[in-house]
Amino acid sequence: MSSKMFKWLETRFELSRVSSGANLRVMEGMRGFAVTLVFLTHFCTLIAPWLADLPTLARFAAMIHTVGNTGVDLFFVLSGYLIYKTLVTREQSFAGFMGRRIRRIYPAFFTVFLIYCLLSFVFPHQSSIPDGAPFSYLAANLLLLPGLFPIKPMITVAWSLSYEMFFYLCLPWVISVLHLRHRHGCQRVVLIALATLGVVTWGALSDSTHVRMIMFMSGMLVHEAIHGRLVRAPSDAVAAGMLVTGLLVNLAPLAGYMKTSLMFVCFYLVCMNCFTSARGRLARIFCWTPLRWLGNMSYSYYLLHGLTLKAFFMVLPQSSVLAAHGIGGETLFVVLLPILFILTLLSSSVLFLLVERPLSLALPGMPVAVAS
């Protein structure tokens, strides 16, 4: 890559500097890694019909799909760390905090929401808007209710934004009511641990997917452990092992709450290592510049990549037609994976550069790298 091209990209996708702190730069890369996992999940979902006659490759794609689901959980951990750190270290008004969160979430979301609405009218057979109550459905999606409530999201990934918004709404009140800013770090850890145990117990008894809310609490505990120097960070080898375990845990034949609890521990240890050992091997990998740049635009990518993939697979000929031209499922999988990743990068970059960066990130006094 030429120096001019690198400089052009840097002026548009670089959001932090070395002075911003090692944690911030590592988190940028971790968000890039997490959103790559999400891409793999949706790619494997959409290519599945073209792999129907290839059981081995279909099973492999299904495994990647399952592993990719952990990307959202990693996003939750990073969000829990950043938002909790912001709120517990300094007092701020609820209105001011929520105003910043809304400005962070809604410009890019509302843009993609409008695109989906327009496409729903252009392609009604692909629309998820019900005929009976279209306005209430649109209002529910606009208010980010799908996810916490049994409502089908119009934007597939928007269910996680419901979790994020719930966390944003609740955490300031929890900190205020329990006087967490004025408590000793050990007391805060105990309270967070008890809340985690309560949610896990509820998840075990009700089999609810909402148990994934504990991933936010994992990030909160990371902050307390680092800030209070309560525990020693694991070695690079242990952290790498925990990362692999956390990614593969969804493949284990365990109940949902048990899988989430294992991810809670694994990603906690990974973050502890990366946030305290900026020169460690794992942290250096996450600080790789292209991965960080992807992390910086990860919210735009998260919102728009699915639509790009869907549009491509809608026009892709059926597997029988491709086979007649000598294109098998194996070739299709290997060739399309990098091509579609690049296409999704291009479409998401437009959203990032035209909407998210100028409207959500270029705001005075606002952290530029908040996990969304």
KEKE-3310 file (N, C-alpha, C; in steps of 0.2 Angstrom, whole numbers, plus 5000, padded with zeros to 4 digits):
npx = (5004:5003:5011:5003:4990:4989:4989:4977:4967:4970:4966:4953:4948:4955:4954:4959:4974:4991:4992:4979:4978:4982:4972:4961:4965:4967:4954:4948:4953:4948:4934:4934:4938:4927:4916:4919:4917:4903:4900:4904:4895:4883:4886:4888:4875:4867:4873:4870:4859:4866:4875:4868:4870:4881:4886:4897:4904:4893:4891:4902:4901:4890:4896:4905:4895:4889:4900:4903:4893:4897:4903:4894:4893:4905:4906:4896:4904:4914:4907:4901:4912:4917:4906:4902:4914:4914:4903:4905:4916:4915:4903:4888:4875:4859:4852:4861:4870:4862:4858:4870:4872:4861:4864:4875:4870:4858:4859:4866:4859:4845:4847:4849:4838:4828:4832:4829:4815:4811:4815:4807:4795:4798:4802:4790:4788:4799:4798:4797:4788:4772:4756:4744:4747:4756:4762:4763:4773:4784:4786:4790:4802:4809:4810:4819:4814:4813:4821:4823:4810:4797:4798:4800:4815:4816:4828:4840:4851:4847:4842:4852:4854:4844:4847:4858:4853:4844:4854:4860:4850:4847:4859:4865:4855:4856:4869:4868:4857:4863:4874:4887:4898:4904:4907:4918:4930:4930:4917:4909:4912:4907:4894:4891:4895:4885:4873:4876:4876:4862:4856:4860:4855:4841:4841:4844:4833:4822:4826:4830:4835:4840:4849:4861:4864:4873:4885:4888:4891:4902:4912:4911:4916:4929:4934:4934:4943:4955:4956:4956:4966:4964:4965:4977:4982:4980:4992:4999:4998:4988:4977:4975:4971:4959:4952:4951:4943:4932:4927:4923:4914:4900:4899:4898:4889:4879:4868:4860:4863:4874:4884:4884:4889:4902:4908:4907:4917:4928:4930:4932:4944:4952:4951:4956:4970:4973:4970:4979:4991:4999:5009:5009:5007:4994:4987:4995:4991:4978:4980:4983:4983:4974:4964:4960:4955:4944:4937:4934:4924:4915:4901:4894:4897:4891:4878:4875:4880:4873:4862:4869:4875:4863:4857:4866:4865:4852:4852:4861:4863:4854:4860:4860:4861:4873:4881:4880:4888:4900:4903:4905:4899:4910:4919:4912:4910:4923:4928:4918:4918:4930:4927:4914:4916:4924:4915:4905:4913:4915:4902:4898:4908:4904:4892:4898:4907:4899:4888:4889:4902:4903:4891:4890:4902:4910:4909:4909:4918:4915:4918:4927:4927:4917:4910:4897)
npy = (4994:5011:5026:5037:5032:5025:5036:5043:5034:5033:5046:5045:5033:5031:5033:5035:5039:5035:5042:5041:5030:5013:5003:5008:5007:4993:4989:4994:4985:4973:4975:4975:4962:4955:4960:4954:4940:4941:4944:4932:4923:4927:4926:4912:4908:4913:4907:4894:4887:4884:4874:4863:4850:4846:4839:4838:4851:4859:4856:4861:4874:4877:4876:4886:4897:4895:4898:4911:4918:4922:4934:4945:4943:4947:4960:4965:4963:4972:4984:4984:4986:4999:5008:5007:5011:5024:5029:5026:5032:5046:5058:5062:5069:5060:5064:5070:5059:5050:5057:5058:5044:5041:5050:5043:5030:5032:5040:5032:5020:5025:5029:5017:5010:5018:5014:5001:5002:5008:4998:4988:4992:4993:4979:4970:4956:4952:4959:4962:4968:4968:4966:4969:4977:4989:5001:5001:4990:4996:5007:5000:4994:5005:5010:5001:4989:4975:4960:4962:4960:4949:4952:4952:4958:4971:4975:4963:4962:4971:4967:4966:4979:4982:4976:4984:4997:4995:4992:5004:5012:5007:5006:5019:5022:5011:5013:5025:5023:5013:5019:5017:5024:5029:5018:5005:4997:4982:4980:4984:4975:4963:4966:4967:4954:4947:4951:4946:4932:4931:4934:4923:4912:4915:4913:4900:4894:4899:4897:4907:4918:4930:4929:4933:4946:4946:4947:4960:4963:4956:4964:4975:4970:4968:4981:4984:4975:4979:4993:4993:4984:4971:4958:4947:4948:4936:4926:4927:4915:4909:4918:4917:4904:4905:4913:4905:4895:4902:4906:4893:4888:4888:4877:4866:4853:4860:4868:4884:4894:4890:4890:4903:4908:4902:4909:4921:4921:4917:4928:4938:4935:4936:4950:4955:4952:4958:4972:4975:4971:4978:4976:4963:4948:4944:4956:4964:4959:4962:4976:4978:4988:4988:4980:4987:4998:4993:4990:5003:5007:4998:4998:5004:4994:4983:4986:4986:4976:4964:4967:4970:4957:4950:4956:4952:4938:4936:4938:4929:4915:4899:4884:4873:4879:4885:4874:4868:4876:4872:4876:4873:4870:4870:4878:4890:4894:4896:4906:4916:4920:4929:4939:4944:4949:4960:4967:4970:4978:4989:4995:4997:5006:5018:5021:5024:5034:5044:5046:5040:5043:5058:5062:5055:5052:5064:5073:5085:5081:5068:5051:5043:5029:5019:5004:4997)
npz = (5000:4996:5002:5001:4999:5012:5020:5016:5020:5034:5038:5038:5044:5056:5073:5085:5095:5100:5112:5116:5124:5128:5130:5123:5110:5109:5111:5100:5090:5095:5093:5079:5076:5082:5074:5063:5066:5067:5053:5047:5053:5047:5033:5032:5035:5024:5013:5014:5007:4995:4998:5000:4995:4999:5012:5021:5020:5023:5036:5041:5038:5046:5059:5059:5058:5071:5079:5076:5082:5094:5093:5095:5109:5113:5110:5119:5131:5129:5128:5141:5149:5144:5146:5159:5165:5161:5168:5182:5186:5186:5190:5181:5172:5170:5159:5150:5148:5142:5131:5124:5121:5113:5102:5098:5094:5085:5073:5062:5064:5061:5048:5041:5045:5037:5025:5024:5026:5014:5005:5008:5003:4989:4987:4991:4994:5001:5012:5030:5037:5044:5038:5045:5057:5053:5057:5071:5072:5065:5074:5085:5081:5078:5091:5096:5102:5098:5103:5117:5119:5112:5097:5080:5073:5061:5055:5055:5065:5074:5086:5096:5099:5107:5119:5122:5123:5134:5144:5144:5149:5162:5169:5174:5184:5193:5197:5204:5214:5221:5226:5220:5216:5227:5235:5241:5230:5231:5237:5226:5217:5223:5223:5209:5206:5213:5206:5193:5196:5200:5188:5180:5187:5185:5171:5170:5176:5168:5155:5147:5134:5138:5147:5142:5145:5155:5150:5149:5162:5164:5157:5166:5178:5173:5172:5186:5191:5185:5188:5202:5204:5208:5204:5197:5180:5167:5158:5142:5135:5142:5140:5126:5125:5132:5124:5112:5118:5122:5110:5105:5113:5111:5103:5111:5119:5129:5141:5137:5147:5153:5143:5141:5153:5153:5143:5148:5158:5150:5141:5150:5155:5144:5140:5152:5151:5138:5141:5151:5147:5136:5127:5125:5116:5111:5113:5104:5092:5091:5090:5077:5063:5052:5057:5068:5062:5055:5067:5071:5062:5065:5070:5059:5050:5056:5056:5042:5034:5033:5024:5013:5010:5009:4997:4988:4988:4984:4970:4965:4955:4956:4964:4955:4943:4943:4945:4932:4925:4929:4942:4958:4975:4984:4978:4977:4990:4995:4986:4987:5000:5003:4993:4996:5009:5006:4998:5008:5016:5008:5006:5019:5023:5016:5024:5036:5033:5028:5037:5051:5056:5054:5061:5073:5079:5078:5089:5102:5117:5117:5119:5106:5103:5106:5111:5101)
capx = (5000:5007:5010:4997:4984:4988:4987:4970:4963:4971:4962:4946:4946:4959:4950:4963:4981:4994:4991:4973:4979:4983:4966:4957:4968:4966:4947:4946:4954:4944:4928:4935:4937:4920:4911:4921:4914:4896:4900:4905:4888:4878:4888:4886:4868:4864:4876:4868:4856:4870:4879:4864:4872:4888:4885:4903:4905:4887:4892:4908:4898:4886:4900:4907:4890:4889:4906:4902:4888:4900:4905:4890:4894:4912:4904:4893:4909:4918:4902:4900:4918:4918:4900:4903:4920:4912:4898:4907:4922:4913:4896:4886:4867:4856:4850:4867:4873:4857:4859:4876:4871:4856:4868:4879:4866:4853:4860:4867:4853:4840:4848:4848:4830:4825:4834:4825:4808:4811:4816:4801:4790:4800:4802:4786:4788:4804:4797:4795:4782:4766:4750:4739:4749:4763:4765:4766:4779:4789:4788:4793:4808:4812:4812:4824:4811:4815:4827:4821:4803:4797:4796:4805:4818:4817:4836:4841:4855:4845:4840:4857:4854:4839:4851:4863:4849:4842:4860:4861:4845:4847:4866:4865:4851:4859:4875:4865:4853:4867:4880:4893:4904:4906:4909:4925:4930:4928:4910:4906:4913:4902:4887:4891:4895:4878:4869:4877:4873:4855:4853:4862:4850:4835:4842:4844:4826:4818:4829:4829:4841:4842:4855:4867:4865:4879:4892:4890:4894:4909:4916:4911:4921:4936:4936:4935:4949:4961:4956:4957:4972:4962:4968:4983:4980:4983:4998:4997:4996:4981:4972:4974:4967:4953:4949:4949:4938:4926:4924:4921:4910:4894:4898:4898:4882:4878:4863:4862:4865:4881:4888:4885:4893:4909:4910:4908:4924:4934:4931:4934:4951:4955:4951:4961:4976:4974:4970:4984:4998:4998:5014:5008:5006:4987:4986:4998:4987:4972:4981:4985:4980:4967:4959:4957:4950:4937:4933:4931:4918:4911:4894:4891:4897:4886:4871:4873:4883:4868:4859:4874:4875:4856:4856:4870:4863:4846:4853:4865:4859:4854:4866:4860:4863:4880:4884:4880:4894:4906:4905:4903:4898:4916:4922:4908:4911:4930:4928:4913:4920:4934:4924:4908:4919:4926:4909:4902:4917:4914:4895:4898:4912:4900:4888:4902:4910:4894:4883:4892:4908:4901:4885:4890:4909:4914:4905:4914:4918:4912:4923:4926:4928:4912:4907:4890)
capy = (5000:5017:5030:5042:5028:5024:5042:5044:5029:5035:5052:5043:5027:5031:5037:5035:5040:5032:5045:5039:5024:5006:5000:5010:5004:4986:4988:4995:4979:4968:4976:4973:4955:4953:4961:4949:4934:4942:4943:4924:4920:4929:4923:4905:4907:4914:4902:4887:4883:4882:4869:4858:4844:4845:4838:4840:4858:4862:4855:4865:4881:4878:4877:4893:4901:4895:4901:4918:4921:4924:4941:4949:4943:4950:4967:4966:4964:4979:4990:4985:4989:5006:5012:5007:5015:5031:5031:5025:5036:5053:5059:5065:5069:5055:5066:5071:5053:5046:5061:5055:5037:5042:5052:5037:5025:5033:5042:5027:5016:5028:5029:5010:5009:5021:5010:4995:5004:5009:4992:4984:4994:4991:4972:4968:4949:4952:4963:4959:4973:4965:4970:4970:4983:4991:5007:4999:4987:5001:5011:4995:4993:5012:5011:4996:4985:4968:4958:4961:4958:4944:4956:4951:4964:4972:4974:4957:4962:4976:4964:4967:4986:4983:4975:4989:5002:4993:4993:5011:5015:5004:5007:5025:5022:5006:5016:5030:5020:5009:5023:5013:5028:5030:5012:5002:4992:4976:4980:4985:4968:4958:4968:4965:4946:4944:4952:4941:4926:4931:4933:4916:4908:4916:4910:4893:4892:4901:4895:4914:4920:4936:4928:4936:4952:4945:4949:4967:4963:4954:4970:4979:4967:4969:4988:4984:4972:4983:4999:4991:4980:4966:4951:4947:4947:4930:4926:4927:4908:4907:4922:4914:4898:4907:4916:4900:4892:4907:4905:4887:4885:4887:4870:4861:4851:4863:4873:4891:4898:4887:4892:4910:4908:4900:4915:4927:4920:4917:4935:4942:4934:4939:4957:4957:4951:4963:4978:4976:4970:4981:4974:4956:4945:4945:4963:4967:4956:4966:4982:4978:4994:4986:4977:4993:5003:4989:4991:5009:5007:4991:4999:5004:4987:4978:4987:4986:4971:4959:4969:4969:4950:4948:4958:4948:4931:4936:4938:4923:4909:4893:4880:4869:4883:4886:4867:4867:4879:4870:4880:4869:4873:4871:4884:4896:4896:4899:4912:4922:4923:4936:4944:4947:4953:4966:4971:4973:4984:4995:4998:5000:5012:5023:5023:5026:5041:5049:5046:5038:5048:5065:5064:5051:5052:5070:5077:5087:5078:5061:5046:5041:5022:5016:4998:4998)
capz = (5000:4995:5008:5000:5001:5019:5024:5015:5024:5041:5040:5038:5048:5062:5078:5091:5094:5105:5118:5119:5129:5125:5131:5118:5103:5109:5110:5093:5086:5097:5090:5072:5077:5084:5069:5058:5068:5065:5046:5046:5054:5041:5027:5032:5035:5017:5008:5016:5002:4989:5001:5002:4992:5002:5019:5025:5020:5026:5043:5043:5038:5052:5064:5058:5060:5078:5082:5074:5086:5100:5091:5099:5116:5114:5109:5125:5136:5128:5130:5148:5152:5143:5148:5166:5167:5160:5173:5189:5188:5186:5190:5176:5172:5166:5152:5146:5146:5137:5125:5120:5119:5107:5096:5096:5091:5081:5066:5058:5064:5057:5041:5039:5046:5032:5019:5025:5025:5007:5001:5010:4998:4983:4987:4997:4995:5005:5018:5036:5040:5044:5035:5050:5061:5051:5061:5078:5071:5063:5080:5090:5079:5079:5098:5098:5106:5097:5107:5124:5118:5106:5091:5075:5071:5054:5054:5059:5070:5079:5093:5101:5101:5112:5125:5123:5126:5141:5148:5145:5153:5169:5173:5178:5190:5197:5201:5208:5219:5226:5228:5218:5215:5234:5238:5239:5224:5233:5238:5219:5214:5226:5220:5202:5205:5215:5200:5188:5199:5200:5181:5178:5190:5181:5165:5171:5178:5163:5149:5143:5130:5141:5151:5138:5148:5160:5147:5151:5169:5163:5156:5172:5182:5170:5175:5193:5193:5183:5192:5209:5205:5213:5202:5192:5173:5165:5153:5135:5133:5145:5137:5120:5126:5134:5118:5108:5122:5122:5103:5103:5118:5108:5100:5116:5121:5136:5141:5135:5152:5155:5138:5142:5159:5151:5139:5153:5161:5145:5138:5155:5156:5138:5141:5157:5148:5133:5143:5156:5144:5129:5123:5125:5109:5109:5112:5098:5086:5091:5088:5070:5061:5048:5062:5072:5057:5055:5073:5072:5058:5066:5071:5053:5047:5059:5053:5035:5030:5032:5019:5007:5009:5006:4990:4983:4987:4980:4963:4964:4952:4960:4964:4949:4937:4944:4944:4925:4922:4933:4948:4964:4981:4988:4975:4978:4997:4995:4982:4989:5007:5003:4989:5000:5014:5003:4996:5014:5019:5004:5007:5026:5023:5014:5029:5041:5032:5027:5043:5058:5059:5055:5066:5080:5082:5079:5094:5107:5123:5117:5117:5099:5102:5111:5108:5100)
cpx = (5004:5006:5004:4991:4983:4986:4980:4966:4964:4967:4955:4944:4950:4955:4954:4970:4984:4993:4984:4973:4978:4976:4962:4959:4966:4959:4945:4947:4950:4937:4928:4935:4930:4915:4913:4918:4906:4895:4900:4898:4883:4879:4886:4879:4865:4867:4873:4864:4860:4875:4875:4866:4879:4888:4891:4904:4899:4888:4897:4905:4894:4890:4903:4902:4889:4894:4905:4897:4891:4903:4901:4891:4901:4910:4901:4898:4912:4913:4901:4906:4918:4912:4901:4909:4918:4908:4901:4913:4921:4906:4894:4878:4865:4854:4856:4870:4868:4857:4865:4875:4866:4860:4872:4876:4862:4854:4861:4861:4847:4841:4847:4841:4827:4826:4829:4817:4807:4811:4810:4795:4792:4800:4797:4786:4794:4803:4795:4790:4776:4760:4745:4741:4756:4766:4767:4772:4785:4791:4792:4801:4812:4814:4816:4821:4813:4821:4825:4813:4802:4794:4802:4808:4818:4824:4838:4846:4853:4843:4845:4857:4849:4842:4855:4859:4846:4848:4861:4856:4845:4854:4866:4861:4854:4865:4873:4862:4858:4873:4886:4899:4907:4908:4916:4924:4928:4920:4907:4907:4908:4896:4886:4891:4888:4873:4870:4874:4865:4852:4855:4857:4843:4835:4841:4837:4821:4820:4829:4836:4844:4847:4861:4869:4871:4885:4893:4893:4901:4914:4916:4916:4928:4938:4938:4942:4955:4961:4958:4963:4970:4964:4973:4980:4983:4988:4995:4994:4989:4976:4970:4970:4960:4949:4947:4943:4931:4923:4921:4915:4903:4893:4897:4890:4880:4871:4865:4865:4872:4886:4890:4890:4900:4912:4911:4915:4929:4935:4933:4942:4955:4956:4956:4968:4978:4974:4976:4991:4998:5003:5014:5006:4999:4985:4989:4994:4981:4973:4984:4980:4973:4962:4956:4953:4944:4933:4930:4925:4913:4904:4891:4891:4892:4879:4870:4876:4878:4864:4863:4874:4868:4855:4860:4867:4856:4847:4858:4861:4859:4859:4866:4862:4871:4884:4885:4886:4900:4908:4901:4902:4905:4919:4919:4909:4918:4931:4924:4915:4924:4930:4918:4911:4921:4920:4906:4906:4916:4907:4895:4902:4908:4895:4892:4905:4905:4889:4887:4897:4906:4896:4886:4897:4912:4910:4910:4913:4915:4917:4922:4926:4923:4909:4900:4887)
cpy = (5006:5021:5035:5038:5027:5030:5044:5040:5031:5041:5051:5038:5027:5036:5038:5037:5036:5035:5044:5033:5017:5002:5001:5007:4996:4985:4989:4988:4973:4969:4974:4965:4952:4954:4956:4942:4935:4941:4935:4921:4921:4926:4916:4903:4908:4910:4895:4883:4881:4876:4863:4851:4842:4845:4840:4847:4861:4862:4860:4873:4882:4879:4884:4898:4901:4898:4909:4921:4924:4931:4946:4949:4947:4958:4969:4967:4971:4985:4990:4988:4997:5011:5012:5011:5022:5034:5031:5029:5043:5053:5063:5064:5063:5057:5067:5064:5050:5050:5059:5048:5037:5045:5047:5032:5026:5036:5037:5022:5018:5028:5022:5008:5012:5017:5004:4996:5005:5003:4987:4986:4992:4983:4969:4961:4948:4956:4960:4963:4969:4969:4972:4977:4986:4996:5005:4994:4991:5005:5006:4995:5000:5013:5006:4991:4977:4966:4957:4959:4954:4948:4954:4957:4965:4972:4969:4958:4967:4973:4966:4974:4987:4981:4981:4995:5001:4994:5000:5015:5013:5006:5013:5025:5017:5010:5021:5028:5016:5012:5020:5017:5029:5024:5009:4997:4985:4975:4980:4978:4963:4960:4966:4957:4943:4945:4947:4934:4925:4931:4926:4911:4909:4913:4903:4890:4893:4899:4902:4915:4927:4936:4931:4943:4952:4947:4956:4967:4960:4960:4975:4976:4968:4976:4988:4981:4976:4990:4998:4987:4974:4959:4952:4945:4940:4931:4926:4920:4907:4911:4919:4908:4900:4910:4910:4896:4896:4906:4899:4884:4884:4880:4865:4860:4853:4867:4880:4895:4896:4889:4899:4912:4907:4906:4921:4926:4920:4924:4939:4941:4937:4946:4959:4957:4957:4970:4980:4975:4972:4979:4966:4954:4946:4952:4966:4965:4961:4974:4983:4983:4992:4984:4982:4997:4999:4990:4998:5010:5001:4992:5000:4997:4983:4979:4985:4980:4965:4961:4968:4961:4947:4950:4954:4941:4931:4936:4933:4918:4903:4888:4875:4872:4884:4880:4866:4870:4878:4873:4876:4873:4875:4878:4890:4898:4899:4905:4918:4924:4929:4941:4948:4951:4960:4971:4974:4978:4990:4999:5001:5006:5018:5026:5026:5033:5046:5051:5046:5043:5055:5067:5060:5052:5059:5075:5079:5083:5071:5056:5043:5033:5019:5010:4999:4992)
cpz = (5000:5001:5008:5002:5008:5022:5022:5019:5032:5043:5040:5043:5055:5067:5084:5090:5100:5112:5121:5124:5125:5125:5125:5111:5103:5108:5103:5089:5088:5094:5082:5072:5078:5078:5063:5059:5066:5057:5044:5047:5049:5035:5027:5032:5028:5012:5009:5010:4996:4992:5002:5000:4994:5009:5024:5026:5023:5033:5045:5043:5044:5058:5065:5060:5068:5082:5082:5079:5092:5099:5095:5106:5118:5114:5116:5131:5135:5130:5137:5151:5151:5146:5156:5169:5167:5166:5180:5191:5188:5186:5184:5176:5168:5159:5148:5144:5141:5130:5120:5117:5113:5101:5093:5092:5085:5074:5061:5058:5060:5050:5038:5039:5040:5025:5019:5024:5017:5003:5003:5005:4991:4982:4992:4999:5000:5012:5024:5040:5039:5041:5040:5054:5059:5055:5068:5077:5069:5070:5085:5088:5079:5086:5101:5103:5105:5100:5114:5124:5112:5100:5086:5072:5063:5051:5058:5065:5076:5086:5098:5103:5107:5119:5127:5126:5133:5146:5150:5150:5161:5173:5177:5184:5195:5201:5206:5215:5224:5228:5226:5218:5222:5238:5236:5234:5225:5234:5231:5216:5217:5223:5213:5201:5208:5209:5195:5190:5198:5192:5178:5181:5187:5175:5165:5172:5172:5156:5144:5140:5133:5146:5148:5141:5153:5157:5148:5158:5169:5162:5162:5177:5180:5173:5182:5195:5191:5187:5199:5210:5209:5211:5197:5185:5171:5160:5146:5133:5136:5142:5130:5120:5128:5128:5113:5112:5121:5115:5102:5108:5116:5105:5105:5118:5128:5135:5140:5141:5154:5149:5139:5148:5157:5147:5143:5156:5156:5143:5143:5156:5149:5138:5147:5155:5143:5136:5148:5153:5137:5124:5122:5118:5107:5109:5106:5092:5086:5089:5081:5067:5057:5052:5066:5068:5056:5061:5074:5068:5059:5067:5064:5049:5050:5057:5046:5031:5029:5025:5012:5005:5006:4999:4986:4982:4984:4972:4961:4961:4957:4959:4958:4943:4937:4942:4936:4922:4926:4939:4954:4970:4985:4985:4976:4985:4998:4992:4985:4996:5007:4999:4993:5006:5012:5001:5003:5017:5015:5006:5014:5027:5021:5020:5035:5040:5031:5033:5050:5060:5059:5061:5073:5083:5083:5083:5100:5114:5123:5115:5110:5098:5107:5107:5107:5099)
residu = (MET:SER:SER:LYS:MET:PHE:LYS:TRP:LEU:GLU:THR:ARG:PHE:GLU:LEU:SER:ARG:VAL:SER:SER:GLY:ALA:ASN:LEU:ARG:VAL:MET:GLU:GLY:MET:ARG:GLY:PHE:ALA:VAL:THR:LEU:VAL:PHE:LEU:THR:HIS:PHE:CYS:THR:LEU:ILE:ALA:PRO:TRP:LEU:ALA:ASP:LEU:PRO:THR:LEU:ALA:ARG:PHE:ALA:ALA:MET:ILE:HIS:THR:VAL:GLY:ASN:THR:GLY:VAL:ASP:LEU:PHE:PHE:VAL:LEU:SER:GLY:TYR:LEU:ILE:TYR:LYS:THR:LEU:VAL:THR:ARG:GLU:GLN:SER:PHE:ALA:GLY:PHE:MET:GLY:ARG:ARG:ILE:ARG:ARG:ILE:TYR:PRO:ALA:PHE:PHE:THR:VAL:PHE:LEU:ILE:TYR:CYS:LEU:LEU:SER:PHE:VAL:PHE:PRO:HIS:GLN:SER:SER:ILE:PRO:ASP:GLY:ALA:PRO:PHE:SER:TYR:LEU:ALA:ALA:ASN:LEU:LEU:LEU:LEU:PRO:GLY:LEU:PHE:PRO:ILE:LYS:PRO:MET:ILE:THR:VAL:ALA:TRP:SER:LEU:SER:TYR:GLU:MET:PHE:PHE:TYR:LEU:CYS:LEU:PRO:TRP:VAL:ILE:SER:VAL:LEU:HIS:LEU:ARG:HIS:ARG:HIS:GLY:CYS:GLN:ARG:VAL:VAL:LEU:ILE:ALA:LEU:ALA:THR:LEU:GLY:VAL:VAL:THR:TRP:GLY:ALA:LEU:SER:ASP:SER:THR:HIS:VAL:ARG:MET:ILE:MET:PHE:MET:SER:GLY:MET:LEU:VAL:HIS:GLU:ALA:ILE:HIS:GLY:ARG:LEU:VAL:ARG:ALA:PRO:SER:ASP:ALA:VAL:ALA:ALA:GLY:MET:LEU:VAL:THR:GLY:LEU:LEU:VAL:ASN:LEU:ALA:PRO:LEU:ALA:GLY:TYR:MET:LYS:THR:SER:LEU:MET:PHE:VAL:CYS:PHE:TYR:LEU:VAL:CYS:MET:ASN:CYS:PHE:THR:SER:ALA:ARG:GLY:ARG:LEU:ALA:ARG:ILE:PHE:CYS:TRP:THR:PRO:LEU:ARG:TRP:LEU:GLY:ASN:MET:SER:TYR:SER:TYR:TYR:LEU:LEU:HIS:GLY:LEU:THR:LEU:LYS:ALA:PHE:PHE:MET:VAL:LEU:PRO:GLN:SER:SER:VAL:LEU:ALA:ALA:HIS:GLY:ILE:GLY:GLY:GLU:THR:LEU:PHE:VAL:VAL:LEU:LEU:PRO:ILE:LEU:PHE:ILE:LEU:THR:LEU:LEU:SER:SER:SER:VAL:LEU:PHE:LEU:LEU:VAL:GLU:ARG:PRO:LEU:SER:LEU:ALA:LEU:PRO:GLY:MET:PRO:VAL:ALA:VAL:ALA:SER)
# end
